[in-house]
């Protein structure tokens, strides 16, 4: 009798112990490490925001994890970006700073390796600007972008402030004032404006291919409607091995699709003794049929600008020796 009672009590205790263990067990879903996103790119959306985009990874995953870093300091972290997203806009950034953006795919508690890009916010003009024919006596043909809070159109009398110009001599061109028909070289080897010799042209360059006899402008984006259509995978100082910055004009007659606009890069070197530069992107708008609007002395191009107020952004200085001035 005593044995039976002992074994019964032992069996009941074992059952209670097993039942208690089952009730307190929690299944942890670890998931499988997902593949990483690829092809991350960025654009300066405003003076305080940057927009990034990427290509979704192959395979299964649940969501994205986005991190924004200022050096080693975490600025912002978003752990639940929808898996259907392939863009992300970071707001509240500081103008003049470059940030690192990291995107990871998430599956359960597992995360992929990060795809990264470094980029900086930049200012956008809130209005467009019209640059008129050099034959027009009342309107300006050049645009001052750098060294000012607000870009503005300037006449030849203020040509020393031009960063880009519209040149309609023998065709339709836009680009570096220093190689435009407005300028000539004086006895001091300075590039001055013919009708305003006291005005010395700024050293403003565009990317140009330099393979053999190829002198086409490099890194020009055609078939775009707004600055939002253009993303970059490398900062504006990095060019292909066959391309360098040089003073050049873009021949607008050679643009294949004139029903849409073009975007080109601009680099300004304020001091020849230093390898410091300012950068901008310029959109030449189309009216649906042409990049050049109006006729004769009233011919003009309409432009919008995204520009850096701070030197050597984005996001690093230029490699010494690139460009000719």
C-alpha positions in Angstrom: 0.0 0.0 0.0 2.8 2.4 0.9 4.7 1.6 -2.4 1.5 2.2 -4.5 1.0 5.6 -2.8 4.6 6.6 -3.3 4.7 5.7 -7.0 1.3 7.5 -7.6 2.6 10.7 -6.0 5.8 10.5 -7.9 3.9 10.1 -11.2 1.7 13.1 -10.4 4.6 15.3 -9.6 6.3 14.3 -12.9 3.2 15.2 -14.8 2.9 18.5 -13.2 6.6 19.3 -13.8 6.3 18.5 -17.5 3.0 20.4 -17.9 4.5 23.5 -16.2 7.5 23.4 -18.6 5.3 23.2 -21.6 3.2 26.2 -20.5 6.2 28.4 -19.9 8.1 27.7 -23.1 8.2 30.5 -25.8 9.1 29.8 -29.4 11.7 32.3 -30.7 11.5 32.9 -34.4 15.1 33.6 -35.5 14.5 33.5 -39.3 17.2 33.0 -41.9 19.7 35.7 -42.7 18.3 37.5 -45.7 20.2 38.7 -48.8 21.3 42.3 -48.7 19.7 45.1 -50.7 21.9 46.4 -53.6 22.4 49.5 -55.8 21.9 52.1 -53.1 21.8 55.7 -54.5 21.1 59.2 -53.0 20.0 62.7 -53.9 20.0 65.9 -51.9 16.3 66.6 -51.5 16.7 69.9 -49.6 19.0 71.7 -47.3 17.9 69.4 -44.5 16.9 66.2 -46.2 18.4 63.4 -48.2 16.5 60.8 -50.2 17.9 57.3 -50.8 16.8 54.4 -53.0 17.9 50.9 -53.4 17.1 47.6 -55.2 15.2 45.0 -53.1 17.2 41.8 -52.4 16.3 38.4 -53.8 14.7 35.8 -51.5 12.3 36.3 -48.6 12.5 38.9 -45.9 10.1 40.8 -43.6 11.1 44.5 -43.7 14.1 46.9 -43.8 16.2 48.5 -41.1 17.5 52.0 -41.9 20.3 53.7 -40.0 21.6 57.2 -40.4 25.1 58.0 -38.9 27.0 61.2 -38.4 30.5 59.6 -38.1 30.1 57.1 -35.2 27.1 58.8 -33.8 23.6 57.3 -34.5 21.4 60.1 -35.8 18.3 58.1 -36.5 17.2 54.5 -36.7 14.1 53.1 -38.4 13.6 49.4 -37.6 10.3 48.8 -39.4 10.5 50.1 -43.0 8.0 48.3 -45.1 9.4 45.5 -47.3 7.6 47.1 -50.3 9.6 50.3 -49.9 12.7 51.0 -52.1 13.1 54.6 -51.1 13.5 56.5 -47.8 13.7 60.2 -47.0 15.8 61.3 -44.1 14.6 64.7 -42.7 15.9 67.0 -40.0 19.5 66.8 -41.1 22.1 69.6 -40.7 23.2 71.6 -43.8 26.9 71.3 -44.3 27.2 67.8 -42.9 27.7 64.5 -44.7 25.9 61.4 -43.3 26.2 57.7 -43.8 23.0 55.9 -44.8 22.7 52.1 -44.2 19.9 49.8 -45.3 19.5 46.2 -44.2 16.9 43.6 -44.9 15.3 41.9 -41.9 14.0 38.4 -41.5 12.8 37.6 -38.0 15.7 38.5 -35.7 18.2 38.2 -38.5 19.5 41.1 -40.5 21.5 41.2 -43.8 24.7 43.0 -44.2 24.2 46.7 -44.8 24.4 48.5 -48.1 25.8 52.0 -47.5 26.2 55.4 -49.1 27.5 58.7 -47.8 25.7 61.9 -48.9 24.9 65.4 -47.8 21.8 67.6 -48.0 21.9 70.6 -50.4 19.8 73.6 -51.2 17.2 73.7 -53.9 16.0 76.8 -55.6 12.3 77.4 -55.1 11.9 79.0 -58.5 13.3 78.6 -61.9 15.5 81.1 -63.7 15.5 82.3 -67.3 18.8 82.9 -69.0 18.4 85.0 -72.1 20.2 85.5 -75.4 23.4 87.5 -75.3 21.7 89.8 -77.8 19.0 90.8 -75.2 19.8 94.2 -73.7 17.4 94.0 -70.8 17.7 90.5 -69.4 20.7 88.6 -68.0 22.4 85.6 -69.6 24.3 84.3 -66.6 23.4 82.7 -63.3 25.2 83.3 -60.0 24.9 80.1 -57.9 27.8 80.1 -55.4 28.8 82.5 -52.6 25.2 83.7 -52.1 22.2 82.6 -50.1 20.0 82.9 -53.2 21.1 82.3 -56.8 20.2 85.1 -59.2 20.4 86.0 -62.9 23.1 88.5 -63.8 23.9 90.6 -66.8 27.4 90.8 -68.4 28.1 93.9 -66.3 28.3 91.5 -63.4 29.9 88.6 -65.4 32.5 88.0 -62.7 29.6 86.5 -60.7 28.4 84.1 -63.4 28.7 80.4 -62.6 26.9 79.2 -65.7 25.7 81.1 -68.8 23.5 80.7 -71.9 25.5 81.3 -75.1 23.5 81.6 -78.3 26.4 82.5 -80.6 26.5 80.0 -83.5 24.1 77.6 -81.8 22.6 77.1 -78.4 25.0 76.3 -75.5 25.0 76.3 -71.7 27.9 75.9 -69.3 31.2 77.5 -68.3 31.4 81.3 -68.8 35.2 81.1 -69.2 34.9 79.4 -72.6 31.8 81.2 -73.8 31.7 83.8 -76.6 31.3 86.5 -73.9 34.9 86.1 -72.8 38.4 86.7 -74.2 41.9 86.3 -72.9 43.7 89.5 -72.1 47.4 90.4 -72.0 47.6 89.2 -68.4 46.3 85.7 -69.4 43.0 86.5 -67.6 39.7 85.5 -69.1 37.7 88.7 -69.1 34.3 89.7 -70.5 34.7 91.5 -73.8 32.1 94.2 -73.1 33.1 94.5 -69.4 36.9 94.0 -69.2 37.0 94.5 -65.5 34.9 91.4 -65.0 37.1 88.2 -64.8 35.4 84.9 -65.5 35.0 82.4 -62.7 36.7 79.0 -63.1 33.6 76.8 -63.4 33.9 73.3 -64.8 31.8 70.4 -66.1 32.7 66.7 -66.4 34.2 66.0 -69.8 35.2 62.7 -71.4 38.8 62.7 -72.6 39.2 59.5 -74.5 41.1 60.0 -77.8 39.3 62.7 -79.7 36.1 62.4 -77.6 35.3 65.8 -76.1 31.7 65.1 -75.2 30.4 66.3 -71.8 30.4 63.5 -69.2 27.8 62.7 -66.5 25.0 64.6 -68.2 21.5 63.1 -67.6 19.0 63.3 -70.4 15.3 62.5 -70.5 14.6 63.9 -67.1 11.8 66.3 -66.0 12.9 67.4 -62.5 16.0 67.2 -60.3 14.2 64.5 -58.3 14.7 62.2 -61.3 18.5 62.0 -60.7 20.2 59.9 -58.1 23.9 59.3 -57.6 25.8 56.2 -56.6 29.0 58.3 -56.0 29.7 61.8 -54.8 30.1 64.5 -57.4 33.9 64.6 -57.1 34.2 61.0 -58.4 34.3 60.6 -62.1 35.0 57.7 -64.5 38.6 57.2 -65.4 38.0 58.6 -68.9 36.4 61.8 -67.6 37.7 64.9 -65.8 36.3 68.3 -64.8 37.1 71.0 -67.4 35.6 74.3 -68.6 33.1 73.3 -71.3 29.8 74.2 -72.9 27.0 71.8 -73.6 25.6 72.0 -77.1 21.9 71.9 -76.6 21.3 71.2 -80.3 23.0 67.8 -79.7 20.5 66.6 -77.0 18.7 63.7 -78.5 15.4 64.0 -76.6 14.4 67.7 -76.4 10.9 66.9 -75.1 12.4 66.4 -71.7 15.1 68.2 -69.8 18.8 67.5 -69.0 20.7 67.7 -65.7 24.5 68.4 -65.6 27.1 68.8 -62.8 28.9 72.0 -62.1 32.1 72.6 -60.0 33.4 76.0 -59.0 37.0 76.6 -57.9 37.2 79.9 -56.1 41.0 79.9 -55.4 43.6 78.6 -57.9 46.0 78.0 -55.1 43.7 75.5 -53.3 42.0 72.3 -54.4 38.7 73.4 -52.8 35.5 73.3 -54.8 31.7 74.0 -54.6 29.3 71.7 -56.4 25.8 72.0 -58.0 23.4 70.2 -60.3 21.6 72.2 -62.9 18.3 71.2 -64.6 17.6 72.7 -68.0 13.9 72.4 -68.5 12.0 71.5 -71.6 8.7 73.1 -72.7 7.7 69.8 -74.1 9.3 70.3 -77.5 12.5 72.2 -77.0 15.1 73.1 -74.4 15.5 76.6 -75.9 12.4 78.8 -75.7 11.6 82.0 -77.6 13.4 83.3 -80.7 16.0 85.8 -81.6 17.0 88.2 -78.8 14.2 86.7 -76.7 15.5 83.2 -76.8 16.1 81.7 -73.4 16.7 78.6 -71.3 14.9 77.9 -68.0 16.9 76.3 -65.3 16.6 75.0 -61.7 19.5 74.4 -59.3 20.5 72.1 -56.4 23.6 73.5 -54.9 26.0 73.2 -52.0 26.6 76.4 -49.9 29.5 74.7 -48.1 32.8 73.9 -49.8 33.8 70.3 -50.7 30.4 68.7 -50.3 29.1 66.2 -51.1 30.9 64.6 -49.5 34.7 65.0 -49.8 37.3 67.1 -51.5 38.4 66.6 -55.1 41.3 64.5 -56.0 44.2 66.9 -56.8 45.0 67.4 -60.4 41.5 66.8 -61.9 40.5 69.6 -64.3 42.5 72.1 -66.2 41.9 75.3 -64.2 
